[in-house]
Amino acid sequence: MKTEIIIKAITCAITIATLLLLGFATFKDVEPVEKFKVVDQYQGCEVIRYTDPTNRWNYLLKCK
């Protein structure tokens, strides 16, 4: 009876640890494919989309 409880506790602990590891593996920081991308033209300037480390888009103009 006592060994049955220990086996169930170990099984539960392994299951919880596996689920936590899988959960952390899925929420790993994913690097964006492109940091800078020309998305448009405006009055002779390039509109560039910049992806920051938090994966938010920022825009800037690059004029020659």
C-alpha positions in Angstrom: 0.0 0.0 0.0 2.8 2.5 0.9 4.8 1.7 -2.2 1.7 2.2 -4.3 1.4 5.8 -3.0 5.1 6.4 -3.6 4.8 5.1 -7.2 1.8 7.3 -7.9 3.6 10.4 -6.4 6.7 9.8 -8.5 4.5 9.3 -11.6 2.6 12.6 -10.9 5.9 14.5 -10.3 7.4 13.2 -13.6 4.2 14.1 -15.5 4.1 17.6 -14.0 7.8 18.2 -14.7 7.4 17.0 -18.3 4.4 19.3 -18.9 6.3 22.3 -17.4 9.3 21.6 -19.6 7.1 21.3 -22.7 5.3 24.6 -21.7 8.6 26.5 -21.4 9.9 25.1 -24.7 6.9 26.4 -26.6 7.2 29.9 -25.2 10.9 30.3 -26.0 11.8 33.6 -27.6 11.5 33.3 -31.3 13.8 35.6 -33.4 11.9 37.4 -36.2 12.8 36.3 -39.7 13.6 39.8 -40.8 14.7 42.7 -38.6 14.5 45.3 -41.4 12.2 45.2 -44.4 11.4 47.8 -47.0 7.6 47.9 -47.1 6.7 51.0 -49.2 8.0 54.2 -50.8 7.0 57.7 -49.7 8.1 60.9 -51.6 11.4 59.3 -52.8 12.1 57.7 -49.4 11.9 54.0 -48.4 9.5 53.1 -45.6 11.4 50.5 -43.5 9.7 48.2 -41.0 12.0 47.4 -38.1 11.1 44.4 -35.8 12.4 45.0 -32.2 13.4 42.2 -29.8 9.8 42.2 -28.4 8.6 41.4 -32.0 6.8 44.8 -32.3 7.0 46.7 -35.6 8.4 50.2 -35.8 8.6 52.2 -39.0 11.2 54.7 -40.2 12.0 56.6 -43.4 15.3 56.2 -45.2 15.9 59.0 -47.7 18.8 59.1 -50.1 
